[in-house]
């Protein structure tokens, strides 16, 4: 599965990641698996302001995904 990270998540783990996902799961389960594999992003990834996108649409944590999906995690940004 291809995963793209933006904002502070990209600063921690990099912008693109190929992650082996065996079988379908939910976005919430993917967050847990990524947090276990990459502890440095565990806290930021669990932030409820971090949005997930699947097939270019914002998806909730109960959205089902498969290994063929591309997922993006968008960290909140601040500006001024």
C-alpha positions in Angstrom: 0.0 0.0 0.0 1.2 3.5 -0.8 0.8 6.0 1.9 1.6 9.7 1.6 2.2 12.0 4.6 2.0 15.8 4.8 3.0 18.4 7.3 4.7 17.3 10.5 4.1 13.7 9.7 6.2 14.0 6.5 8.9 15.6 8.6 9.0 12.6 10.9 8.6 9.6 8.5 9.1 11.0 5.0 6.6 12.0 2.4 6.0 8.6 0.8 5.9 5.2 2.3 5.3 1.7 0.9 3.6 -0.2 3.7 2.7 -3.9 3.5 -0.9 -4.3 4.4 -2.2 -7.9 4.6 -5.9 -7.9 3.9 -8.4 -5.1 4.3 -8.7 -3.0 7.5 -10.1 0.4 8.5 -8.3 3.7 8.6 -8.3 3.5 12.4 -6.6 0.1 12.3 -4.1 1.4 9.8 -3.3 4.3 12.2 -2.6 1.7 15.0 -0.4 -0.5 12.7 1.6 2.5 11.6 2.0 3.7 15.1 3.3 0.3 16.2 5.7 0.1 13.3 6.9 3.7 13.5 6.7 4.9 17.1 7.9 8.4 16.3 4.6 9.1 14.5 2.4 7.4 17.0 1.3 10.5 18.9 1.0 12.9 15.9 -0.9 10.3 13.9 -3.4 9.7 16.6 -4.3 13.4 16.8 -7.9 13.7 15.8 -7.1 16.7 13.6 -5.0 14.5 11.3 -7.3 13.7 8.4 -7.0 10.6 6.2 -7.9 10.6 2.5 -8.7 7.6 0.4 -9.3 7.8 -3.3 -8.8 11.6 -3.0 -11.7 12.0 -0.5 -11.6 12.6 3.2 -12.3 9.4 5.0 -13.3 8.6 8.6 -11.5 6.1 10.8 -14.1 3.5 10.1 -13.6 3.6 6.3 -12.6 0.2 5.0 -9.4 0.1 2.9 -7.6 -2.6 0.9 -3.9 -3.2 0.1 -4.6 -1.6 -3.4 -5.8 1.7 -2.0 -3.6 4.8 -1.7 -4.0 6.6 1.6 -2.9 10.1 2.5 -2.6 11.5 6.0 -2.9 15.3 6.3 -1.5 16.9 9.4 -3.1 20.2 10.5 -1.3 23.3 9.4 -1.1 26.8 10.9 -0.5 30.0 9.1 -0.4 33.6 9.7 
